[in-house]
Structure formats: structure tokens, C-alpha cells
Amino acid sequence: MPTALVTGSGGLVGSETVRHFVEEGWDVVGVENDARAAFFGPEASTARVTAGLIERYPDFRLADLDIRDADGLDRLVAEHAGALELVVHAAAQPSHDWAASDPQTDFAVNANGTLNLLEAVRRHAPEATFIHMSTNKVYGDLPNELPLEDRGARLELPEDHRWHQGIDTTMSIDRSTHSLFGVSKTAADLLVQEYGRYFGMPTVCLRGGCLTGPNHAGARLHGFLSYLMRCTMTGTPYTVYGYEGKQVRDNLHSADLVAAFAAFHANPRAAAVYNIGGGRESNCSMLEAIALCEEIAGRELDWTLSGDNRTGDHRWWISDLDEFRADHPGWQVTYDVPAILREIHAANRDVWVPASA
């Protein structure tokens, strides 16, 4: 039986990965220490999701381990090296704002933690497919230089622009403001590429846009669609930062993302890099997302607009998916934004209730 190692196994992407590969007959080992609760507070805890995985899948094994623990990761990978065929690295400190409050911890988790895992895999299982969840923030704020047009409820690229269908990996990562989070994730991205090129390991960096789904905890500093729906359902005030709420994001359901993991593992290569997201099939502006949340929840959102955008934040991001599809033609986006929001609402109907209810 092949083994998959999944870091951040209690998070949105990690838990979806665990479910997928356990149900495909894999032996799955998770790495999780509920750092999200320490970063963002108890509402962001992954404990409930982890407990659910353990209950549902008795053969799933969990290592309570911090990816900053190089020796601990080395021992874990060595223990499973004989059957280890896949490593999915989804553990991270994921917030722009939090990174600025503690840059050393952010870099230690995102960059050094990735290096620790790469070294352990190189030493003990260098043939294992290494999938790294990177981010579109490696491009910094260069997308903000695109010639966007105001279309009322959203900003949009002209139809004749080269990136109207989505931004591809030819966009530079230089001469831009990344946020400290973007810097630590860029360092990790380059490390994964280098281990692929220098050591010939089958690695991929998937530079995600907004990744989402019903298992997102919905914390203020992380989880855009999930937190937006949570605020709508509970009556919690929400602040939109900058761009008049017309900023655009593509949104990829975690199940579609994990399907991309499986597709890459079936046809891996060294040092691959792709932008991954909802593309033209699944995207929205903040204003459009608010309207959808209100329609689905049957409640108005209490929201205000701040004139200040977050440092390094994008005015518009839609991922070009043609590069990934060219190498993995069977993969497709199956959820659009309304379907994602309906699923988030249904999954949390009994949990996210108004304070007065």
C-alpha cells in the first residue's frame, strides 16, 4: 500500500487531501499541531476537523509535529520512507497581516519548515512526488499594474489583454511589494523548485489563488469566502479593505485542488510550476461575493468599506489554467463560486448562528 505524507492535515487543503487519498486506498500520515489556533485564535482551530478525520478513518495516522522541528520531520520521513510515494506540503502560516506582526515566526514556518521537509524527503525518499502549496503572492503586487477597467461591481481586464483569461507564470516575481507573508512563501517556492532542478526530485509549486471549501475555519485573517459567509450568517461586522470592494479573486474548491494533486502525481516531473485557481470558471469580486452570501444565507451582511487596502494585496487575480491543463488534460474545475458558497453555508448551518439565536 503506498503512503502519502500530508503536512497541515487538519487545515482546508490538508484535510481534503487526507480524505481523498485514504478513500483511494492509500496509507496516509498527517502532520498537524493546530498552529492556526495559536496564530488566529480558537475560532481558527483545526482540532474539530482533525478529530473528525480520526473518527472517520481509523487507519489514518497523525503526527503531532511542528514543521520547524527538522529532526522530528527527518525521523518521521525515515520511518515511512519504504512506502512513501507522495508528500503534500500544505502546512503554512497563511496570513498577510499576521506575518507583519511576527516576521520571524512567519519565515521560520513557511520557509525554514519547507526546507526541513525537503531535506528529509531528499535524504530518505527522493523519488516521492513532492507537492508544495505555494501562492500567487509570489508575484507581489505586480498584478496591480494591469490596465483594469471599472465594470460597476468589479474590476476587469480588457478582453484583448494577453492575461484576460488568466495570469500565467511568465509574470515576474521581481520589483514588487510582496508582504512579508509573500516573501516567506516565495522563499519556500524557490526552495522547492531548486530541489527539483538540483537534485532531480519530482517537485511542483502550485501557486494558488483563493482556496476554499466547507472545511475552512472562517477566521478573520484567513479564509476569504468562508469568513464572509460566517459573518453573514452570524451577524458579525465585516470590513472590506480598499478598491471599493471591486477587487476580483478566483476561488478554487479544495476538492478540485486535490484532484490536481492526484493528476500531477500520475504524471510528475522535476521543478514544475503552475498557477492554480478557479480561473474564468470560478471568480468573483468582493461586492459580488457579498451579494451571493446575502442571497444564500437570507440575511444582510453588516459591512463597511475601508479606504486602505492591505499591503501587497491584489486588485485583480484570475489564474491561467492552460499551463496545468496542457500537462494534465483530464483535470477541470467542477465548482463555481455560487456552488462553493452554498456548500459552505450548508456545512455550517448549525454552527454559525447569530449571537441572539
Secondary structure, 3 states (H helix, E strand, C coil): CCEEEEECCCCHHHHHHHHHHHHCCCEEEEECCCHHHHHHCHHHCCHHHHHHHHHHCCCCEEECCCCCCHHHHHHHHHHHCCCEEEEEECCCCCCHHHHHHCHHHHHHHHHHHHHHHHHHHHHHCCCCEEEEEEEHHHHCCHHHHCCCEECCCCEECCCCCCCCCCECCCCCCCCCCCHHHHHHHHHHHHHHHHHHHHHCCCEEEEEECEEECCCCCCECCECHHHHHHHHHHHCCCEEEECHHHCCEEEEEEHHHHHHHHHHHHHCCCCCEEEEECCHHHCEEEHHHHHHHHHHHHCCCCCEEEECCCCCCCCCEECECCHHHHHHCCCCCCCCCHHHHHHHHHHHCCCCCCCCCC
